[in-house]
Amino acid sequence: MNVDRRAIIGHVTFDFRVGPRGGIGRRDGFKIRCLHGRVSSSLTEGTIPAKIIREAVVMAVVTTVFTAVVIDWQTGICGNRASRNSFVCNTIFLGLGAAKLWLGFHVDDFREIDMLRLFTLVAALFLAPQIAAAQAVWANYSFNVKPGAEAKIEKAVRAYFDGNEAFKGKVFFNRQVINGANPATHNIAIVQPSMSDWETGVARTRKDAKFAALAQIVAQNAVSIDESLLTHVKGYGEIKGEGAKFMTFALSVSNPAKLVKAFDKAFSKPGSWTLTGPLDLFAVMAGGAPSITHIAVVAMEDFASFQSYLSSEHYQDMRKDLDRVRQIRAIGMVENIVFQGPFDLNTLR
């Protein structure tokens, strides 16, 4: 005796009939009926064989796993908690798309939209690293501030961002203590939760009279040196507040994923710097100096503590792995002056 199981999804009725051979439906398939008519299959009239269903499931699983492994190998995105959930959802979506495409190649009435599915799947595969998650963005603006003008700019920055409800990010106004050949003496860093938030903020400032006043004060008291836009890759340790000191490392990275794995490995061990202060890795998206692909920012209470860490056994072990995938192009020492905004940077851990 056959057992009927029926489900209606959208405009399609799936009619499952389990037969004596253990298959589902007539000739071990399942029947599909549209509300406006009947859908057929070239292999079994009115059915899709169970073999094709199993193959579609395998296709979905293989595509999902393969996409996840390849993209994480290239980007290290799964190491970012804020990115991971969205990334998993998108890879599952790709897997389901592959299964639907497989069915489309084997069922006559699906073939009219096969090419659309194919183009959609291929586009999704190429776009997956970009759509996997919203990454935090750091817009950096460096200046050479005129002697004695630091306090004026500090006051203007605080006045603009204090109580600014439209601003969703975090602003840093920093003093460059040691900056090598770079003539910049200060920088303003804007960290936004996503690229969309950054773009919205930029568009809003173009019509903001208060921002125009801030820009005028900066222009009167400083000379612009450079601009750059970076995306957050991964962060470790608890964020420091206003007045923290930073070491910045400009890097040329040959394999970003291996760099992240080296950090993961090292910072999971006793003696890790991240038990004392945070480290954040950013990838350069636009602007910046030639050959620089990433910036590592290390925060600390004082420079002496980090200097001691650099001679520790923990750092020497980590350095062996780091040297295989990155070259240090420049190192800066920075003191924070202003640290304002609602964005909790600890959410990037």
WOCOR-V754363 format. One record per pair of residues at least 12 apart in sequence whose C-alpha atoms are under 7 Angstrom apart, sorted by the first residue. I is the first residue (numbers start at 1). J is the second residue. If there is no record, write none. Layout:
BEGIN
I;J
I;J
END
This chain:
BEGIN
2;17
2;18
2;19
3;17
3;18
4;16
4;17
4;18
5;17
11;34
11;35
12;32
12;33
12;34
12;35
13;32
13;33
13;34
14;31
14;32
14;33
15;30
15;31
15;32
16;30
16;31
17;30
23;50
24;50
28;49
28;50
29;47
29;48
29;49
29;50
30;47
30;48
30;49
31;46
31;47
31;48
32;46
32;47
39;109
40;108
40;109
41;107
41;108
42;107
42;108
56;99
56;102
56;103
57;99
59;98
59;99
60;95
60;96
60;98
60;99
61;95
63;94
63;95
63;98
64;91
64;92
64;94
64;95
67;91
68;91
71;129
73;257
74;257
75;256
75;257
76;257
76;260
79;234
80;234
80;349
81;349
82;348
83;132
83;133
83;134
86;132
86;133
87;132
87;133
90;132
94;121
94;124
97;121
98;121
101;114
101;117
101;118
134;194
135;193
135;194
135;231
135;232
136;191
136;192
136;193
136;194
136;195
136;231
136;232
137;191
137;192
137;193
137;194
137;195
137;230
137;231
137;232
138;189
138;190
138;191
138;192
138;229
138;230
138;231
139;189
139;190
139;191
139;228
139;229
139;230
140;187
140;188
140;189
140;190
140;227
140;228
140;229
141;187
141;188
141;189
141;226
141;227
141;228
142;184
142;186
142;187
142;188
142;224
142;225
142;226
142;227
143;184
143;185
143;186
143;187
143;222
143;223
143;224
143;225
144;183
144;184
144;185
144;186
144;222
144;223
144;224
144;225
145;185
145;186
145;221
145;222
145;223
146;221
146;222
149;221
153;217
153;218
156;214
157;214
160;210
160;211
160;214
161;340
168;192
168;341
168;342
168;343
169;190
169;191
169;192
169;193
169;341
169;342
169;343
170;190
170;191
170;192
170;340
170;341
170;342
170;343
171;189
171;190
171;191
171;339
171;340
171;341
172;188
172;189
172;190
172;336
172;338
172;339
172;340
173;187
173;188
173;189
173;336
173;337
173;338
173;339
174;186
174;187
174;188
174;334
174;335
174;336
174;337
174;338
175;187
175;334
175;335
175;336
175;337
176;333
176;334
176;335
177;333
177;334
177;335
178;332
178;333
179;332
179;333
184;225
227;287
227;288
228;286
228;287
228;288
229;284
229;285
229;286
229;287
230;282
230;283
230;284
230;285
230;286
231;282
231;283
231;284
231;285
232;281
232;282
232;283
233;281
233;282
233;283
234;280
234;281
234;349
235;279
235;280
235;281
235;348
235;349
236;274
236;278
236;279
236;280
236;349
237;274
237;275
237;277
237;278
237;279
238;277
238;278
238;346
239;278
239;345
239;346
240;299
241;339
242;336
242;337
242;338
242;339
243;335
243;336
243;337
244;299
244;300
244;301
244;335
244;336
245;299
245;300
245;301
245;302
245;334
245;335
245;336
246;297
246;298
246;299
246;300
246;333
246;334
246;335
247;297
247;298
247;299
247;331
247;332
247;333
247;334
248;295
248;296
248;297
248;298
248;331
248;332
248;333
249;295
249;296
249;297
249;328
249;330
249;331
249;332
250;292
250;294
250;295
250;296
250;328
250;329
250;330
250;331
251;292
251;293
251;294
251;295
251;326
251;327
251;328
251;329
252;291
252;292
252;293
252;294
252;326
252;327
252;328
252;329
253;293
253;294
253;325
253;326
253;327
254;325
254;326
255;325
258;325
259;322
259;325
262;318
262;321
262;322
266;318
271;314
272;314
273;309
277;299
277;300
278;298
278;299
279;296
279;297
279;298
279;299
280;296
280;297
280;298
281;295
281;296
281;297
282;294
282;295
282;296
283;295
END
